[in-house]
Amino acid sequence: MRIAQVAPLYESVPPKLYGGTERVVSYLTEELLAQGHEVTLFASGDSQTTARLIPACPRALRLNPNCVDQLAHHYVMLEEVLAHADEFDIVHFHVDYLHFPLSRIANLPQVTTLHGRLDLPDLIPLYRKYDDMPVISISNSQRRSLGFANWVGNVYHGLPKGRLTPGDGAGEYLAFLGRISPEKRADRAIQIACETGMPLKIGAKVDRVDREYYECKIKPLLAKPNIEYIGEITEDQKPEFLGNAYALLFPIDWPEPFGLVMIEAMACGTPTIAFNLGSVPELLVQGKSGFIVNDMTEAVRAIPRVASLNRAACRAEFQARFTASRMARDYVKLYEAVLGARPHSEEASEIDTCLTV
């Protein structure tokens, strides 16, 4: 199958540092190639891939100090996609709804994986207007606010089996990994560590929009003696950071669409203590890959119980459910289903003809 993957341009594919969506696009692209498909990747020019790369900008936008208008580069990319559209059996977008008008007018054979939160009122009229766009969720809970959308499937993220290796938790510390933001609640992680007397290592980035929150709410808490703020870590640092951890803390305060860090910890055999919101109960198995809690009291009480969990069983859960090979196979099934269901109406043929004149 000839497949185009269209990634956001905020991070390279894969990201140099933080970047969940672009990392998943990288894993998917490489696995599709390994399974014998022909893949073209639309992404930033500093991306690293064995696929054919069509760059829309020289370097990823978030780490480019000279980039002011990030949207402009995405429109350049969409024009590139349209220019090459007849080379693909299907185009897989990862840029939310940005391409919807183009895809409708051009009658592109396409699907869109929605990677972000969907519980925003502003999205309701948009998805009602574009209720013909085939969209894919990354958890069933992600769909709740837009149940009427044209959902064609649900595909959980996956990681390459050998990318993260099991650790033994010998570091005896708690870990927090991801973003420092109000919805991720690093302050809760710090409180849990303080109440249990365990060290906490924080490997997290601070986006520009969250800088004030970090300075006012989180930075003062970092002075506590058992808290170590490492900052944003690389992919190569993750196996040691997660594998040596006693447990990962995921004390979220929002409807998490997926939470890639939970399966990253699982791949390292490290249990997760997570709040019962969003995708958490879909991904974690209570008492096997971690503990699902409803409040801070339950979170603190879960800490000593982690010692009873089998880290090998935690890793096995990852291998059974969250590999990149399984993710790629699931997507191919959806590609085939969408292509098989596409109407070949006279009207659609006329649109195609107009676009190729």
N, C-alpha and C positions, 0 to 999 in steps of 0.2 A: 504494500500500500504506500502511496506517496502522501506524506503527511507534513504539514507546516505547523510548527509550534511558534506562537507569538507571545513573547514574554514582556513583562513590564521593563522599562528602561532605568528604573531607579537603582537597581543593583546589576552587576554583571551576572552571567549565568555560567557557573555557579557564583554566588556572591563571594567577595573577598572576606567579608566579615558577616554581619547579620543579614538575613534576607530569606524568609521562609518560602515565599512564592517562587522566587527565582531558583532556589535550591531544588524545589520539587520539579520545576520545569527541566532543570539539568538532569536529574535522576530519570525522569520520564523520557527525555530525548535520547539519552545514552542507552537506556534499556530497549526502547523501540528499535534502535539501530541494531542492538545485539540480537533482537528477535527477527531480524531480516527485513525490516521496513526501510524505506528511503525517506529520510527526514531532513527538512530544512528548518533552521532556527533563525527567527527574526529577534534580534537582541542587541545589546550594546556591543561596540567593536572590541572591547577588552574581554569579552566572554571567551571561555575555553570549551571547545566541543569537538567531537569527531564528526559531527553532522556538517552539512553545508551551512555556513553562517552568512546571513545577509544583515550587515550592521546598519542601524538607523542613526547612530551617533558614535563618535569615537570612543567614549568611555561612559561608564555608569554615571547617572545623574546625581545621586545623593552625595557621593564623595567628590564631585566636581565643583570646586568653589566658584567657577565662572558661569555655572548654569543658573539662570534666573527663572526662565519659563520652561518648566519640565513638560508641560502639555504640548508645546510646539514640536518637540522631538517625537512624541508619540504620533502626531498627525503625519509627520514625515514617514514613520514606519508603516502606518496604515496605507499610505499611497504605494509604498513598496510591496505590501501584501497584495494590493489590487493589481499592480503591474505584473505580478508573477502568479496570479490566482489560477490560471489555466494549467499550471504545472503540477497542481495538487489534486488528489482525490478528496481531501478534506483539510480544512484549516481549523486548528485548535487554538482558540484565543484564551489568554490568561490576563486580560486587561479590563476585566469587568465589562461594563456596558458601553465603553468608549466607541466600539466599532459597530454598534447596532444599526445606525442609519445606513452606513456603507454596506454592511452585509445584506440588509433587506433590499436595497436598491440593486445591488450587484447579483443578488440571488446566489451568494456564495454557499457552497457546501461547508457548513461550519458547526462547531459546538463551542461553548464557553464554560470553562470551569470558574465558578465564583469562589474566590478565596477569602473574601472579607465578611464583615458582619452585615447582616441584611435587615436588622430590626430597626431601621431608620424610616420614619414616616415619609420622607422625601422620595424614597424608592418605590412606594406603592403606585403612584400614577405613572412612573416611568415603566415599570414592568407590566402594568396593564396596557400601556400603549404598545409595548413590544412583546406581547404575549405569544408571538410566533417564534421567538428566538429560542433555540434549543439550549438549555442550560443544565449544568451538572453541579451537584452539591458535593462538598467534602465531608459532610456529616448530615445525618437526617435532621438533627436539631437545628441546623442552619436554615432549613426550609420554612420553619414555623411561621415566620412573619409574611412570607410570600408563597403560601401554599397554592395559589392560583397560577404561578409561573409555569412555563413549559418545561418542567423537569423531565429529562430523558434518562436520568440515572444518578447514582451516588457512587463515588469512588473515594475510598480512604487513601490518604497519602501512603507512600512506601519508600523505604530506604534500601540502598544496595546492601546485601547481606554482610559483606566484609568491610563496609565503611567504618562502622563502629564496633569495637570488639568488647567482649565482656570484661568487667573489672570485678574486684573483690570487695570494694567499699572500705579498703584499709585506711583511707584518710579520715574516717570517722567524723566527717563534717556534713552538714546540710548544704544543698546547692540550690541556687536560683539562677535561671538562665533565660535570656530573652531581651525584653525591653523594660526599661523603667518608665512606667506610665500609670495613670490612675487606675486603669482597668486591670493591670497585671498585679498590683498590690504588693510591691516589694516591702512595704511597711509591715504587712502581715507576716511576711517571711522573717523579717527582723524580729518581730514580737515573738513568733514561735520559737526562734532560736534562743532568745533571751529567757523565755519562760522555761525552756528545757535545759538551758545551760550548755547547749551544743554550739560549736563554731558554725558560722554561715559564710559561704563564699558566694559572692554575687558576680556573675559574668553577664553583663548586660550593657546595651547601648542606651544612649539618651538622644532621642530625636529633638530637632529644633523646637517642635511644638510642645515638647514635654520638659524643656529646659527649666522653666520657672517652677514647675511641679517638683523637679529634682532638687533644685536649689532650696526651695522653701520646706518641702515635706520629707525628702529622703536624705539629703546630705547631712543634716544635723544628726540623724540616727546612725550614720556610719562611724561616729566616734566611739560607739560602744565597743568594749574590748574584744568581744568574740565575733565581730563583724569585719569581713575583709571584702572590700570592693575592688574587683580585678579590672572591671571595665569590659569593653566589647572584646570577645575572644574569636579566634579563627576556627575554621573547621578542623584543622589539625590538632587544636588544643582540646577539642571536645571529648575524645576518648578518655584522656586522663582526667579531665575535669569531672565528667559524669561517672566514669568507671570507678574512681576512687571515693565517690560520695556515698555516704550512708543512705541518703534518700534525696530525691528531688522534691522541692516545694513548688506547688503550682496553685497558689492561693488567689485565684482570679476573682474578679468582681464584675464580670460581664459574660454575655452568651458566646463563649469562645467557639469560633467556627470549626477549628480542629485542634490546634496546639501541637505542632510538630515536635516540640521539645519532649513531650510525653513519650512518643515512640522512640526518640533518640535515647532517652534514659532507659527505656525498655530494652533497646538493642545492646546497651551496656550492662544489662542485668540489674539495673538500679531501680528500686521501687519508687513510685511517685505518691505523694500525699497531695490530693487535689480537691478543690471545692466543687460541689455538685452543681455545676452550671454548664450550659452549652453541650459540647461534645463529650465531656468527661465521662459520663456513664456509658457511652458507646465504646470508648477506647480502652478504659481501664477495667480490669476484672477484679472486683473486690476481694481482697485477701490473697491475690495471686501476683498481679503486677503493681499492686499498691493499695492504698486506702482512699475511699471517697468519703469526704466529710462535709458536714453542713454548716459548721461554725468553727470559731477559733478554739473553743473548748475541746471539740472532737479532734481538731487538728493536733493540738498539744498531746492529747491522750494517745493519738496514733503513733507518735514518735517511738516510744519503746516497743510497740508491737511490730515495727519494721524488722526487728531482729529475728522474728519468727518466720519471715518470708524466705523462700528459696530463690536465690538469684538466678540459678539455672532455669527454673520454671518461668521466671520473668523474661529471660532471653528467649525461651522457647515460644512464649506468647507472641513476641515480635516476629520470629521466624514463620510462625503459622499464619499471621494476619497482616503484617505490615511491611512486606518486602517490595522492592521496586519492580521485580518481575511480575508479581501478582497485580500491582497497580497498572503496569503497561498492558497486561492481558485484559484487564477490566475495561480499560479505555478503548482498546481495539474492538472489543465486543460492542461498545456503544457507537464507535465510528461506523461499524458495519450496519448496526440497527438504524442509525440516523440516515445513512446513505440509502438503505433499502426502503425507508419510509418517505424519502423526498418526493414531492409531487413534480411531475414533468408536464406541467400545464402549458397551454398555448401562450398564456400571458407571460409565464416565466421564460419561455423560449424567446419571446419578443424582447424582453429586457436584456437577456444575454446577447442577442444579436445587436441591439443598440449599443451595448458597451464595447463590443468588439469591432464596431465600424470605425 
